[in-house]
């Protein structure tokens, strides 16, 4: 079982690292859902390449307005 340090850091148990193919030096992202579940995902180069290519862009919409709209949904 992992423990949280005073700096709110934890060490990923080796068994979980092996199961997720996460190795020393790999970059990971972490996400928290609305129920408080934390997910750790190994980043892989080019994984999102072209992901947003078919999404229409509204050039008149500012980042601030977009963020506010997403957070209030």
URWO-V535253 format. One record per residue. N is the residue number from 1. RES is the residue in one letter. OMEGA is omega in whole degrees, 0 to 359 (* if undefined). NEAR is the number of other ideal C-beta (glycine too) atoms within 10 Angstrom. Layout:
# URWO-V535253
N_RES_OMEGA_NEAR + N_RES_OMEGA_NEAR
This chain:
# URWO-V535253
1_X_180_4 + 2_X_176_10 + 3_X_177_7 + 4_X_179_9 + 5_X_178_9 + 6_X_179_5 + 7_X_180_6 + 8_X_177_6 + 9_X_175_9 + 10_X_177_12 + 11_X_178_10 + 12_X_179_13 + 13_X_185_11 + 14_X_181_9 + 15_X_179_8 + 16_X_177_11 + 17_X_178_17 + 18_X_181_11 + 19_X_182_9 + 20_X_182_14 + 21_X_177_9 + 22_X_184_18 + 23_X_179_9 + 24_X_179_5 + 25_X_178_5 + 26_X_175_12 + 27_X_179_10 + 28_X_173_13 + 29_X_176_9 + 30_X_183_8 + 31_X_176_9 + 32_X_178_9 + 33_X_185_8 + 34_X_178_5 + 35_X_179_5 + 36_X_179_6 + 37_X_180_8 + 38_X_176_9 + 39_X_177_10 + 40_X_185_13 + 41_X_177_13 + 42_X_177_14 + 43_X_175_11 + 44_X_183_10 + 45_X_176_7 + 46_X_184_6 + 47_X_183_9 + 48_X_183_9 + 49_X_178_8 + 50_X_184_7 + 51_X_185_8 + 52_X_187_8 + 53_X_182_6 + 54_X_180_6 + 55_X_179_6 + 56_X_182_4 + 57_X_174_7 + 58_X_184_8 + 59_X_182_5 + 60_X_182_6 + 61_X_181_10 + 62_X_177_10 + 63_X_181_7 + 64_X_180_8 + 65_X_179_11 + 66_X_180_11 + 67_X_179_10 + 68_X_180_10 + 69_X_181_10 + 70_X_183_8 + 71_X_181_7 + 72_X_179_6 + 73_X_*_4
